[in-house]
């Protein structure tokens, strides 16, 4: 019987990527929090969640935000 050999996954790059993503999400949230009152004054129908999504989507490569938006609507 043959034994399977498992190779450990390098966590360094993955952890760094996760940390970068979390920091970006925090930055987006803080930016949305500070800019929402002015935006709401111009567009009172806009929810905070929509505003946050727009800010987050602005930092995404083209096409990624549209896919994320569609998946949330489904």
N, CA, C and O atoms as a Tinker XYZ file with bonds, in Angstrom:
   296  protein
     1  N      0.829000   -1.168000    0.000000    73     2
     2  CA     0.000000    0.000000    0.000000    64     1     3
     3  C      0.885000    1.246000    0.000000    63     2     4     5
     4  O      1.835000    1.360000    0.774000    81     3
     5  N      0.552000    2.145000   -0.865000    73     3     6
     6  CA     1.351000    3.356000   -1.018000    64     5     7
     7  C      0.831000    4.459000   -0.095000    63     6     8     9
     8  O     -0.376000    4.678000    0.003000    81     7
     9  N      1.734000    5.136000    0.566000    73     7    10
    10  CA     1.314000    6.232000    1.441000    64     9    11
    11  C      1.356000    7.542000    0.660000    63    10    12    13
    12  O      2.235000    7.762000   -0.173000    81    11
    13  N      0.414000    8.380000    0.943000    73    11    14
    14  CA     0.357000    9.682000    0.280000    64    13    15
    15  C      1.269000   10.654000    1.015000    63    14    16    17
    16  O      1.348000   10.665000    2.243000    81    15
    17  N      1.941000   11.454000    0.235000    73    15    18
    18  CA     2.797000   12.473000    0.833000    64    17    19
    19  C      2.120000   13.826000    0.648000    63    18    20    21
    20  O      1.765000   14.214000   -0.465000    81    19
    21  N      1.953000   14.517000    1.734000    73    19    22
    22  CA     1.355000   15.840000    1.689000    64    21    23
    23  C      2.434000   16.871000    1.919000    63    22    24    25
    24  O      3.266000   16.743000    2.816000    81    23
    25  N      2.401000   17.887000    1.093000    73    23    26
    26  CA     3.370000   18.964000    1.228000    64    25    27
    27  C      2.687000   20.145000    1.905000    63    26    28    29
    28  O      1.604000   20.558000    1.491000    81    27
    29  N      3.311000   20.683000    2.932000    73    27    30
    30  CA     2.690000   21.831000    3.606000    64    29    31
    31  C      2.605000   23.026000    2.663000    63    30    32    33
    32  O      3.485000   23.251000    1.832000    81    31
    33  N      1.545000   23.770000    2.811000    73    31    34
    34  CA     1.339000   24.958000    1.987000    64    33    35
    35  C      2.096000   26.117000    2.628000    63    34    36    37
    36  O      2.044000   26.306000    3.844000    81    35
    37  N      2.791000   26.881000    1.815000    73    35    38
    38  CA     3.496000   28.053000    2.313000    64    37    39
    39  C      2.467000   29.104000    2.711000    63    38    40    41
    40  O      1.674000   29.551000    1.883000    81    39
    41  N      2.485000   29.492000    3.974000    73    39    42
    42  CA     1.480000   30.417000    4.463000    64    41    43
    43  C      1.925000   31.871000    4.371000    63    42    44    45
    44  O      1.081000   32.762000    4.466000    81    43
    45  N      3.171000   32.140000    4.197000    73    43    46
    46  CA     3.667000   33.508000    4.197000    64    45    47
    47  C      2.986000   34.412000    3.192000    63    46    48    49
    48  O      2.489000   35.475000    3.562000    81    47
    49  N      2.952000   34.022000    1.950000    73    47    50
    50  CA     2.348000   34.846000    0.901000    64    49    51
    51  C      0.851000   34.968000    1.124000    63    50    52    53
    52  O      0.279000   36.041000    0.931000    81    51
    53  N      0.216000   33.886000    1.525000    73    51    54
    54  CA    -1.218000   33.901000    1.747000    64    53    55
    55  C     -1.579000   34.840000    2.899000    63    54    56    57
    56  O     -2.539000   35.605000    2.798000    81    55
    57  N     -0.829000   34.787000    3.973000    73    55    58
    58  CA    -1.074000   35.659000    5.118000    64    57    59
    59  C     -0.861000   37.117000    4.746000    63    58    60    61
    60  O     -1.629000   37.984000    5.164000    81    59
    61  N      0.162000   37.389000    3.972000    73    59    62
    62  CA     0.427000   38.756000    3.538000    64    61    63
    63  C     -0.698000   39.265000    2.643000    63    62    64    65
    64  O     -1.105000   40.422000    2.745000    81    63
    65  N     -1.191000   38.406000    1.775000    73    63    66
    66  CA    -2.293000   38.785000    0.894000    64    65    67
    67  C     -3.553000   39.055000    1.703000    63    66    68    69
    68  O     -4.256000   40.036000    1.460000    81    67
    69  N     -3.836000   38.186000    2.660000    73    67    70
    70  CA    -5.015000   38.390000    3.512000    64    69    71
    71  C     -4.900000   39.685000    4.297000    63    70    72    73
    72  O     -5.865000   40.441000    4.404000    81    71
    73  N     -3.723000   39.941000    4.843000    73    71    74
    74  CA    -3.524000   41.172000    5.617000    64    73    75
    75  C     -3.732000   42.400000    4.737000    63    74    76    77
    76  O     -4.359000   43.370000    5.163000    81    75
    77  N     -3.210000   42.362000    3.518000    73    75    78
    78  CA    -3.391000   43.485000    2.585000    64    77    79
    79  C     -4.865000   43.687000    2.274000    63    78    80    81
    80  O     -5.348000   44.819000    2.256000    81    79
    81  N     -5.586000   42.591000    2.028000    73    79    82
    82  CA    -7.011000   42.673000    1.708000    64    81    83
    83  C     -7.815000   43.229000    2.883000    63    82    84    85
    84  O     -8.723000   44.037000    2.689000    81    83
    85  N     -7.486000   42.802000    4.083000    73    83    86
    86  CA    -8.192000   43.286000    5.272000    64    85    87
    87  C     -7.919000   44.775000    5.470000    63    86    88    89
    88  O     -8.835000   45.543000    5.763000    81    87
    89  N     -6.678000   45.175000    5.313000    73    87    90
    90  CA    -6.354000   46.603000    5.449000    64    89    91
    91  C     -7.095000   47.434000    4.403000    63    90    92    93
    92  O     -7.576000   48.527000    4.702000    81    91
    93  N     -7.187000   46.919000    3.182000    73    91    94
    94  CA    -7.901000   47.639000    2.126000    64    93    95
    95  C     -9.384000   47.744000    2.463000    63    94    96    97
    96  O    -10.003000   48.785000    2.241000    81    95
    97  N     -9.946000   46.679000    2.994000    73    95    98
    98  CA   -11.357000   46.699000    3.373000    64    97    99
    99  C    -11.610000   47.706000    4.492000    63    98   100   101
   100  O    -12.611000   48.423000    4.471000    81    99
   101  N    -10.712000   47.761000    5.460000    73    99   102
   102  CA   -10.830000   48.738000    6.545000    64   101   103
   103  C    -10.719000   50.156000    6.001000    63   102   104   105
   104  O    -11.506000   51.029000    6.369000    81   103
   105  N     -9.743000   50.386000    5.125000    73   103   106
   106  CA    -9.581000   51.712000    4.517000    64   105   107
   107  C    -10.832000   52.114000    3.738000    63   106   108   109
   108  O    -11.275000   53.259000    3.831000    81   107
   109  N    -11.401000   51.187000    2.975000    73   107   110
   110  CA   -12.621000   51.465000    2.222000    64   109   111
   111  C    -13.771000   51.834000    3.159000    63   110   112   113
   112  O    -14.525000   52.769000    2.893000    81   111
   113  N    -13.895000   51.086000    4.257000    73   111   114
   114  CA   -14.968000   51.350000    5.204000    64   113   115
   115  C    -14.803000   52.728000    5.840000    63   114   116   117
   116  O    -15.773000   53.479000    5.951000    81   115
   117  N    -13.597000   53.061000    6.253000    73   115   118
   118  CA   -13.359000   54.368000    6.873000    64   117   119
   119  C    -13.584000   55.505000    5.881000    63   118   120   121
   120  O    -14.111000   56.558000    6.242000    81   119
   121  N    -13.185000   55.289000    4.637000    73   119   122
   122  CA   -13.417000   56.298000    3.604000    64   121   123
   123  C    -14.922000   56.480000    3.382000    63   122   124   125
   124  O    -15.405000   57.608000    3.280000    81   123
   125  N    -15.653000   55.380000    3.308000    73   123   126
   126  CA   -17.101000   55.458000    3.120000    64   125   127
   127  C    -17.767000   56.133000    4.311000    63   126   128   129
   128  O    -18.695000   56.923000    4.140000    81   127
   129  N    -17.303000   55.830000    5.499000    73   127   130
   130  CA   -17.870000   56.406000    6.712000    64   129   131
   131  C    -17.710000   57.928000    6.733000    63   130   132   133
   132  O    -18.635000   58.651000    7.102000    81   131
   133  N    -16.545000   58.400000    6.340000    73   131   134
   134  CA   -16.302000   59.843000    6.373000    64   133   135
   135  C    -16.960000   60.576000    5.201000    63   134   136   137
   136  O    -17.300000   61.752000    5.332000    81   135
   137  N    -17.145000   59.913000    4.069000    73   135   138
   138  CA   -17.688000   60.596000    2.899000    64   137   139
   139  C    -19.198000   60.407000    2.726000    63   138   140   141
   140  O    -19.808000   61.080000    1.896000    81   139
   141  N    -19.800000   59.513000    3.488000    73   139   142
   142  CA   -21.222000   59.234000    3.303000    64   141   143
   143  C    -22.128000   60.432000    3.587000    63   142   144   145
   144  O    -23.059000   60.657000    2.814000    81   143
   145  N    -21.913000   61.218000    4.653000    73   143   146
   146  CA   -22.829000   62.349000    4.897000    64   145   147
   147  C    -22.948000   63.310000    3.709000    63   146   148   149
   148  O    -24.054000   63.731000    3.369000    81   147
   149  N    -21.829000   63.658000    3.078000    73   147   150
   150  CA   -21.874000   64.541000    1.912000    64   149   151
   151  C    -22.589000   63.872000    0.741000    63   150   152   153
   152  O    -23.378000   64.502000    0.037000    81   151
   153  N    -22.302000   62.595000    0.545000    73   151   154
   154  CA   -22.930000   61.863000   -0.557000    64   153   155
   155  C    -24.423000   61.721000   -0.322000    63   154   156   157
   156  O    -25.218000   61.844000   -1.255000    81   155
   157  N    -24.810000   61.459000    0.932000    73   155   158
   158  CA   -26.224000   61.321000    1.275000    64   157   159
   159  C    -26.966000   62.633000    1.059000    63   158   160   161
   160  O    -28.131000   62.632000    0.660000    81   159
   161  N    -26.293000   63.757000    1.322000    73   159   162
   162  CA   -26.918000   65.065000    1.100000    64   161   163
   163  C    -27.262000   65.250000   -0.377000    63   162   164   165
   164  O    -28.279000   65.860000   -0.706000    81   163
   165  N    -26.422000   64.727000   -1.262000    73   163   166
   166  CA   -26.662000   64.835000   -2.702000    64   165   167
   167  C    -27.615000   63.754000   -3.216000    63   166   168   169
   168  O    -28.414000   63.990000   -4.122000    81   167
   169  N    -27.514000   62.561000   -2.616000    73   167   170
   170  CA   -28.317000   61.407000   -3.064000    64   169   171
   171  C    -28.960000   60.727000   -1.853000    63   170   172   173
   172  O    -28.452000   59.712000   -1.378000    81   171
   173  N    -30.073000   61.276000   -1.346000    73   171   174
   174  CA   -30.674000   60.717000   -0.123000    64   173   175
   175  C    -31.195000   59.284000   -0.265000    63   174   176   177
   176  O    -31.412000   58.615000    0.745000    81   175
   177  N    -31.397000   58.807000   -1.469000    73   175   178
   178  CA   -31.865000   57.422000   -1.669000    64   177   179
   179  C    -30.733000   56.403000   -1.551000    63   178   180   181
   180  O    -30.984000   55.202000   -1.462000    81   179
   181  N    -29.505000   56.874000   -1.551000    73   179   182
   182  CA   -28.339000   55.984000   -1.527000    64   181   183
   183  C    -28.104000   55.454000   -0.117000    63   182   184   185
   184  O    -27.935000   56.235000    0.819000    81   183
   185  N    -28.094000   54.140000    0.039000    73   183   186
   186  CA   -27.826000   53.548000    1.354000    64   185   187
   187  C    -26.313000   53.533000    1.609000    63   186   188   189
   188  O    -25.506000   53.671000    0.690000    81   187
   189  N    -25.962000   53.363000    2.872000    73   187   190
   190  CA   -24.543000   53.283000    3.209000    64   189   191
   191  C    -23.902000   52.076000    2.539000    63   190   192   193
   192  O    -22.769000   52.153000    2.066000    81   191
   193  N    -24.630000   50.960000    2.498000    73   191   194
   194  CA   -24.092000   49.749000    1.864000    64   193   195
   195  C    -23.800000   49.987000    0.385000    63   194   196   197
   196  O    -22.779000   49.524000   -0.125000    81   195
   197  N    -24.683000   50.700000   -0.308000    73   195   198
   198  CA   -24.449000   51.004000   -1.717000    64   197   199
   199  C    -23.235000   51.916000   -1.873000    63   198   200   201
   200  O    -22.410000   51.731000   -2.767000    81   199
   201  N    -23.145000   52.893000   -0.993000    73   199   202
   202  CA   -22.017000   53.816000   -1.036000    64   201   203
   203  C    -20.696000   53.066000   -0.799000    63   202   204   205
   204  O    -19.716000   53.270000   -1.516000    81   203
   205  N    -20.690000   52.209000    0.205000    73   203   206
   206  CA   -19.494000   51.407000    0.502000    64   205   207
   207  C    -19.135000   50.516000   -0.684000    63   206   208   209
   208  O    -17.961000   50.387000   -1.029000    81   207
   209  N    -20.135000   49.904000   -1.306000    73   207   210
   210  CA   -19.875000   49.052000   -2.460000    64   209   211
   211  C    -19.232000   49.848000   -3.590000    63   210   212   213
   212  O    -18.290000   49.379000   -4.228000    81   211
   213  N    -19.741000   51.045000   -3.835000    73   211   214
   214  CA   -19.170000   51.871000   -4.906000    64   213   215
   215  C    -17.719000   52.224000   -4.631000    63   214   216   217
   216  O    -16.887000   52.209000   -5.539000    81   215
   217  N    -17.418000   52.538000   -3.388000    73   215   218
   218  CA   -16.033000   52.849000   -3.032000    64   217   219
   219  C    -15.161000   51.611000   -3.187000    63   218   220   221
   220  O    -14.060000   51.692000   -3.731000    81   219
   221  N    -15.639000   50.480000   -2.719000    73   219   222
   222  CA   -14.876000   49.234000   -2.841000    64   221   223
   223  C    -14.680000   48.851000   -4.298000    63   222   224   225
   224  O    -13.600000   48.407000   -4.688000    81   223
   225  N    -15.719000   49.022000   -5.103000    73   223   226
   226  CA   -15.646000   48.663000   -6.518000    64   225   227
   227  C    -14.690000   49.573000   -7.269000    63   226   228   229
   228  O    -14.070000   49.150000   -8.244000    81   227
   229  N    -14.565000   50.806000   -6.832000    73   227   230
   230  CA   -13.664000   51.754000   -7.502000    64   229   231
   231  C    -12.212000   51.293000   -7.395000    63   230   232   233
   232  O    -11.391000   51.639000   -8.244000    81   231
   233  N    -11.892000   50.526000   -6.372000    73   231   234
   234  CA   -10.525000   50.035000   -6.197000    64   233   235
   235  C    -10.254000   48.712000   -6.874000    63   234   236   237
   236  O     -9.128000   48.216000   -6.826000    81   235
   237  N    -11.270000   48.121000   -7.512000    73   235   238
   238  CA   -11.128000   46.824000   -8.175000    64   237   239
   239  C    -10.714000   47.006000   -9.623000    63   238   240   241
   240  O    -11.005000   48.045000  -10.216000    81   239
   241  N    -10.042000   46.025000  -10.204000    73   239   242
   242  CA    -9.765000   46.066000  -11.643000    64   241   243
   243  C    -11.078000   46.038000  -12.431000    63   242   244   245
   244  O    -12.073000   45.506000  -11.937000    81   243
   245  N    -11.101000   46.590000  -13.625000    73   243   246
   246  CA   -12.334000   46.584000  -14.427000    64   245   247
   247  C    -12.872000   45.169000  -14.609000    63   246   248   249
   248  O    -12.116000   44.233000  -14.872000    81   247
   249  N    -14.182000   45.027000  -14.465000    73   247   250
   250  CA   -14.823000   43.731000  -14.641000    64   249   251
   251  C    -15.028000   42.986000  -13.334000    63   250   252   253
   252  O    -16.020000   42.270000  -13.195000    81   251
   253  N    -14.139000   43.128000  -12.383000    73   251   254
   254  CA   -14.266000   42.414000  -11.110000    64   253   255
   255  C    -15.449000   42.952000  -10.324000    63   254   256   257
   256  O    -16.209000   42.179000   -9.740000    81   255
   257  N    -15.613000   44.258000  -10.301000    73   255   258
   258  CA   -16.721000   44.849000   -9.556000    64   257   259
   259  C    -18.056000   44.428000  -10.151000    63   258   260   261
   260  O    -19.003000   44.178000   -9.405000    81   259
   261  N    -18.155000   44.345000  -11.450000    73   259   262
   262  CA   -19.408000   43.954000  -12.093000    64   261   263
   263  C    -19.763000   42.515000  -11.749000    63   262   264   265
   264  O    -20.932000   42.215000  -11.505000    81   263
   265  N    -18.795000   41.630000  -11.724000    73   263   266
   266  CA   -19.039000   40.233000  -11.362000    64   265   267
   267  C    -19.487000   40.161000   -9.907000    63   266   268   269
   268  O    -20.422000   39.425000   -9.589000    81   267
   269  N    -18.833000   40.917000   -9.010000    73   267   270
   270  CA   -19.216000   40.923000   -7.606000    64   269   271
   271  C    -20.631000   41.449000   -7.436000    63   270   272   273
   272  O    -21.410000   40.907000   -6.652000    81   271
   273  N    -20.962000   42.500000   -8.166000    73   271   274
   274  CA   -22.290000   43.096000   -8.077000    64   273   275
   275  C    -23.348000   42.094000   -8.530000    63   274   276   277
   276  O    -24.384000   41.949000   -7.880000    81   275
   277  N    -23.097000   41.411000   -9.628000    73   275   278
   278  CA   -24.060000   40.425000  -10.139000    64   277   279
   279  C    -24.242000   39.282000   -9.152000    63   278   280   281
   280  O    -25.363000   38.818000   -8.943000    81   279
   281  N    -23.158000   38.825000   -8.546000    73   279   282
   282  CA   -23.277000   37.696000   -7.616000    64   281   283
   283  C    -24.051000   38.096000   -6.374000    63   282   284   285
   284  O    -24.711000   37.248000   -5.774000    81   283
   285  N    -23.996000   39.351000   -5.968000    73   283   286
   286  CA   -24.757000   39.803000   -4.817000    64   285   287
   287  C    -26.246000   39.927000   -5.140000    63   286   288   289
   288  O    -27.095000   39.780000   -4.260000    81   287
   289  N    -26.550000   40.195000   -6.395000    73   287   290
   290  CA   -27.946000   40.353000   -6.791000    64   289   291
   291  C    -28.650000   39.025000   -6.977000    63   290   292   293
   292  O    -29.878000   38.966000   -6.933000    81   291
   293  N    -27.901000   37.971000   -7.182000    73   291   294
   294  CA   -28.510000   36.660000   -7.439000    64   293   295
   295  C    -28.957000   35.986000   -6.166000    63   294   296
   296  O    -29.489000   34.877000   -6.209000    81   295
